[in-house]
């Protein structure tokens, strides 16, 4: 599942848009299917828009939600959430169906 997250720090709002396909993997979970969610976070360009704080996301779908997931390691950078940058994350969670 591909998810885009647009953050607007000065307005304290986040918008999530879903698109494209879903990548399913066979985790060691016997009854549950683990799904990879690809998340991109765009931090605003305004002065002071970046953060060093812990950032979390909860993705909602037709079968439930992922629960609170920490955006720990970006695939494209070590220093996450800098002003004007897009950070890419791959998160594993149970299948929540179609992202809503």
Buried (B, 14 or more C-beta within 10 A) or exposed (E): BBBBBBBBBEEEEEEBEBEEEBEEEEEEEEEEEBBBBBBBBBBBEEEEBBBEEEBEBEBBBEEEBBEEBEBEEBEEEEEBBEBEBBBEBEBEBBBBEEBE
